[in-house]
Amino acid sequence: MEISQKALDNLWTLVATTQKQVIVVDFFGDLRAYIVESFSPKVRDVFFNEVRGAQDITDFSIHLPFQMAELNPVTLEDRIQSRPKKDFKFGHENYIWMISNKENVY
Protein backbone atom coordinates (compact mmCIF):
# COMPACT_ATOMS: atom_id res chain seq x y z
CA MET A 1 0.00 0.00 0.00
CA GLU A 2 1.27 3.47 -0.83
CA ILE A 3 0.74 6.58 1.22
CA SER A 4 -0.72 9.47 -0.74
CA GLN A 5 1.03 12.80 -1.11
CA LYS A 6 -1.91 14.52 0.62
CA ALA A 7 -1.56 12.22 3.65
CA LEU A 8 2.19 12.93 3.79
CA ASP A 9 1.53 16.67 3.61
CA ASN A 10 -1.02 16.36 6.43
CA LEU A 11 1.49 14.48 8.58
CA TRP A 12 4.17 17.12 7.93
CA THR A 13 1.63 19.76 9.00
CA LEU A 14 1.07 17.84 12.24
CA VAL A 15 4.84 17.65 12.82
CA ALA A 16 5.17 21.41 12.30
CA THR A 17 2.17 22.25 14.48
CA THR A 18 2.79 19.91 17.41
CA GLN A 19 6.61 19.87 17.16
CA LYS A 20 6.49 16.12 17.82
CA GLN A 21 8.07 13.27 15.90
CA VAL A 22 5.94 11.06 13.66
CA ILE A 23 6.81 7.65 12.29
CA VAL A 24 4.95 5.96 9.45
CA VAL A 25 5.42 2.19 9.47
CA ASP A 26 4.31 -0.54 7.07
CA PHE A 27 2.64 -3.37 9.01
CA PHE A 28 1.98 -6.29 6.65
CA GLY A 29 0.95 -3.97 3.82
CA ASP A 30 -1.01 -1.56 6.04
CA LEU A 31 0.58 1.85 6.65
CA ARG A 32 0.12 3.28 10.15
CA ALA A 33 1.22 6.72 11.41
CA TYR A 34 2.20 7.32 15.05
CA ILE A 35 3.28 10.28 17.14
CA VAL A 36 6.18 8.88 19.17
CA GLU A 37 7.92 9.78 22.42
CA SER A 38 11.11 8.05 21.31
CA PHE A 39 12.40 6.05 18.37
CA SER A 40 15.64 4.08 18.22
CA PRO A 41 16.64 2.82 14.77
CA LYS A 42 18.46 -0.47 14.57
CA VAL A 43 22.23 -0.46 14.62
CA ARG A 44 24.96 -3.04 14.14
CA ASP A 45 24.42 -4.72 17.52
CA VAL A 46 20.64 -4.14 17.84
CA PHE A 47 18.62 -5.85 15.12
CA PHE A 48 15.25 -4.16 15.65
CA ASN A 49 13.89 -0.62 15.41
CA GLU A 50 12.25 0.30 18.72
CA VAL A 51 9.31 2.68 19.24
CA ARG A 52 8.21 3.92 22.68
CA GLY A 53 5.07 5.85 23.55
CA ALA A 54 3.49 5.59 20.09
CA GLN A 55 -0.02 7.00 19.63
CA ASP A 56 -1.85 6.07 16.41
CA ILE A 57 -2.75 9.12 14.30
CA THR A 58 -3.38 7.39 10.98
CA ASP A 59 -6.89 8.86 10.82
CA PHE A 60 -5.47 12.39 11.19
CA SER A 61 -3.30 11.88 8.12
CA ILE A 62 -6.38 11.08 6.05
CA HIS A 63 -8.98 13.48 7.52
CA LEU A 64 -6.87 16.52 8.46
CA PRO A 65 -8.38 18.85 5.81
CA PHE A 66 -11.71 18.61 7.63
CA GLN A 67 -10.08 19.59 10.93
CA MET A 68 -8.24 22.71 9.78
CA ALA A 69 -10.35 24.97 12.02
CA GLU A 70 -9.12 22.99 15.03
CA LEU A 71 -5.49 23.00 13.94
CA ASN A 72 -3.79 24.42 17.01
CA PRO A 73 -1.42 22.59 19.37
CA VAL A 74 -3.78 22.56 22.36
CA THR A 75 -6.67 20.97 20.47
CA LEU A 76 -4.42 18.43 18.76
CA GLU A 77 -2.80 17.55 22.09
CA ASP A 78 -6.23 17.04 23.63
CA ARG A 79 -7.34 14.77 20.80
CA ILE A 80 -4.14 12.73 20.89
CA GLN A 81 -3.98 12.52 24.68
CA SER A 82 -6.91 10.09 24.98
CA ARG A 83 -5.27 7.54 22.67
CA PRO A 84 -3.33 4.61 24.17
CA LYS A 85 0.46 4.63 24.04
CA LYS A 86 2.13 1.58 22.54
CA ASP A 87 5.69 0.28 22.59
CA PHE A 88 6.83 -2.02 19.80
CA LYS A 89 9.79 -3.22 17.76
CA PHE A 90 10.07 -4.08 14.09
CA GLY A 91 12.91 -5.36 11.94
CA HIS A 92 12.28 -4.00 8.45
CA GLU A 93 13.39 -0.73 6.85
CA ASN A 94 10.00 0.28 5.39
CA TYR A 95 9.29 3.37 7.49
CA ILE A 96 9.49 7.17 7.43
CA TRP A 97 10.70 9.03 10.53
CA MET A 98 9.45 12.63 10.47
CA ILE A 99 11.53 14.58 12.97
CA SER A 100 10.84 18.26 12.35
CA ASN A 101 9.24 20.63 9.86
CA LYS A 102 10.63 24.12 10.33
CA GLU A 103 9.84 27.32 8.50
CA ASN A 104 12.70 28.62 6.38
CA VAL A 105 13.61 32.01 7.88
CA TYR A 106 16.18 34.32 6.31
C-alpha positions in Angstrom: 0.0 0.0 0.0 1.3 3.5 -0.8 0.7 6.6 1.2 -0.7 9.5 -0.7 1.0 12.8 -1.1 -1.9 14.5 0.6 -1.6 12.2 3.7 2.2 12.9 3.8 1.5 16.7 3.6 -1.0 16.4 6.4 1.5 14.5 8.6 4.2 17.1 7.9 1.6 19.8 9.0 1.1 17.8 12.2 4.8 17.6 12.8 5.2 21.4 12.3 2.2 22.3 14.5 2.8 19.9 17.4 6.6 19.9 17.2 6.5 16.1 17.8 8.1 13.3 15.9 5.9 11.1 13.7 6.8 7.7 12.3 4.9 6.0 9.5 5.4 2.2 9.5 4.3 -0.5 7.1 2.6 -3.4 9.0 2.0 -6.3 6.7 1.0 -4.0 3.8 -1.0 -1.6 6.0 0.6 1.8 6.6 0.1 3.3 10.1 1.2 6.7 11.4 2.2 7.3 15.1 3.3 10.3 17.1 6.2 8.9 19.2 7.9 9.8 22.4 11.1 8.1 21.3 12.4 6.1 18.4 15.6 4.1 18.2 16.6 2.8 14.8 18.5 -0.5 14.6 22.2 -0.5 14.6 25.0 -3.0 14.1 24.4 -4.7 17.5 20.6 -4.1 17.8 18.6 -5.9 15.1 15.3 -4.2 15.6 13.9 -0.6 15.4 12.3 0.3 18.7 9.3 2.7 19.2 8.2 3.9 22.7 5.1 5.8 23.5 3.5 5.6 20.1 0.0 7.0 19.6 -1.9 6.1 16.4 -2.7 9.1 14.3 -3.4 7.4 11.0 -6.9 8.9 10.8 -5.5 12.4 11.2 -3.3 11.9 8.1 -6.4 11.1 6.1 -9.0 13.5 7.5 -6.9 16.5 8.5 -8.4 18.9 5.8 -11.7 18.6 7.6 -10.1 19.6 10.9 -8.2 22.7 9.8 -10.3 25.0 12.0 -9.1 23.0 15.0 -5.5 23.0 13.9 -3.8 24.4 17.0 -1.4 22.6 19.4 -3.8 22.6 22.4 -6.7 21.0 20.5 -4.4 18.4 18.8 -2.8 17.6 22.1 -6.2 17.0 23.6 -7.3 14.8 20.8 -4.1 12.7 20.9 -4.0 12.5 24.7 -6.9 10.1 25.0 -5.3 7.5 22.7 -3.3 4.6 24.2 0.5 4.6 24.0 2.1 1.6 22.5 5.7 0.3 22.6 6.8 -2.0 19.8 9.8 -3.2 17.8 10.1 -4.1 14.1 12.9 -5.4 11.9 12.3 -4.0 8.5 13.4 -0.7 6.9 10.0 0.3 5.4 9.3 3.4 7.5 9.5 7.2 7.4 10.7 9.0 10.5 9.4 12.6 10.5 11.5 14.6 13.0 10.8 18.3 12.3 9.2 20.6 9.9 10.6 24.1 10.3 9.8 27.3 8.5 12.7 28.6 6.4 13.6 32.0 7.9 16.2 34.3 6.3 
